[in-house]
Amino acid sequence: MAGLIEKYRDRLPFEEGDPVISLDEGATPLLYACELSERLGCEAWLKIEGANPTGSFKDRGMTCAVSGAVRDGSTAVVCASTGNTAASAAAYSARARITCAVIVPDGKIARGKLAQAVMHGARVIGLRGNFDQALKLVRELSDNHPIALVNSVNPLRIEGQKTAAFEIIEALGPDRPLDALAIPVGNAGNITAYWKGFTESAGELETMPKMLGFQAAGAAPLVLGHAVAEPETLASAIRIGDPARGDQALSAIEQSGGAINSVTDEQILEAYRFLASHDGVFCEPSSAASVAGLIVHGVPEGVERVVCVLTGHGLKDPETALEVGGGIIACEPELAAVEAAVWG
């Protein structure tokens, strides 16, 4: 099985002979969501990016960013992260046998993601501050030292992440045109990348899909029209107050005739539970923002087919699942007790 660079080399900035650092990322499922479709009143599909090697969409961009760093002679990479970027950067750096340093907001990163970064051997730094402060610091660090920055400000990240749009087009085929894409928005690199992928594939599409971005209400700078100094939301992956790709995201939304809206933590959790209990898909809370947005704000007029991007796997954040799930039923080791517990 080939990774993204091998599969899409003719559409990526890599030449034959360039080093390729891959974990066979991409080729993630596009799943028809029966129950969600019925609830929304349209054909709803789920792009399950949690099926990537480290459990999130970040692997698409990281294979390109780390391959580019190795090609350019870097022996170390750095990133700021709310969790998934750290996990991905650490894994691909381990694969490349180079040093990785990640800066995360101390105490505000899901433990599943933190565990990944630690196990892959990254140098994990807990910053007494938020993601936006961390990103500012790593940008300064890479400006002053020979270390490659692998956040989504790195254009190679966008190049890799755009391939998800290619896969959606390939999976749906010419007989099922895509009307809209619903996607969580944090640092805004992913919505920027999808739009780049769709625009580069314009010749294969009857019409361009509307880009529907959704932010958490406590971290919604693009909705509010200004940066949020202290973003707060349980959806930690999108807890970002000053998106690095904000202007590009708004441009994509405007060009596509889409929209940017926000959803509350309660609405995100409701969608999170709905997907798991009705369509059998366990995603991390921030991923469910794309579904929550459609449930809360409705499907735009004329949209018959929509893809919801689920950016990460639910096991990234097991604490939230255990807190909001159905709980555990205590039971004595006797048949009658088990029968009572099973049948309620």
WOKA-V983210 format. One record per run of one state. SS is the DSSP state (~ for helix, > for strand, _ for the rest). FROM is the first residue (numbers start at 1). TO is the last residue. If there is no record, write none. Layout:
BEGIN
ss = [SS | SS]
from = [FROM | FROM]
to = [TO | TO]
END
This chain:
BEGIN
ss = [_ | ~ | _ | ~ | _ | > | _ | ~ | _ | > | ~ | _ | > | _ | ~ | _ | > | _ | ~ | _ | > | _ | ~ | _ | > | _ | ~ | _ | > | _ | ~ | _ | ~ | _ | > | _ | ~ | _ | ~ | _ | > | ~ | _ | ~ | _ | ~ | _ | ~ | _ | > | _ | ~ | _ | > | _ | ~ | _ | > | _ | > | ~ | _ | ~ | _]
from = [1 | 4 | 8 | 9 | 12 | 30 | 33 | 34 | 41 | 43 | 49 | 52 | 56 | 57 | 58 | 72 | 76 | 82 | 84 | 97 | 99 | 106 | 111 | 120 | 123 | 128 | 131 | 145 | 148 | 150 | 155 | 162 | 163 | 173 | 180 | 185 | 189 | 201 | 202 | 205 | 210 | 217 | 220 | 221 | 225 | 236 | 239 | 246 | 257 | 259 | 264 | 265 | 279 | 283 | 284 | 285 | 298 | 305 | 311 | 312 | 314 | 325 | 335 | 344]
to = [3 | 7 | 8 | 11 | 29 | 32 | 33 | 40 | 42 | 48 | 51 | 55 | 56 | 57 | 71 | 75 | 81 | 83 | 96 | 98 | 105 | 110 | 119 | 122 | 127 | 130 | 144 | 147 | 149 | 154 | 161 | 162 | 172 | 179 | 184 | 188 | 200 | 201 | 204 | 209 | 216 | 219 | 220 | 224 | 235 | 238 | 245 | 256 | 258 | 263 | 264 | 278 | 282 | 283 | 284 | 297 | 304 | 310 | 311 | 313 | 324 | 334 | 343 | 344]
END
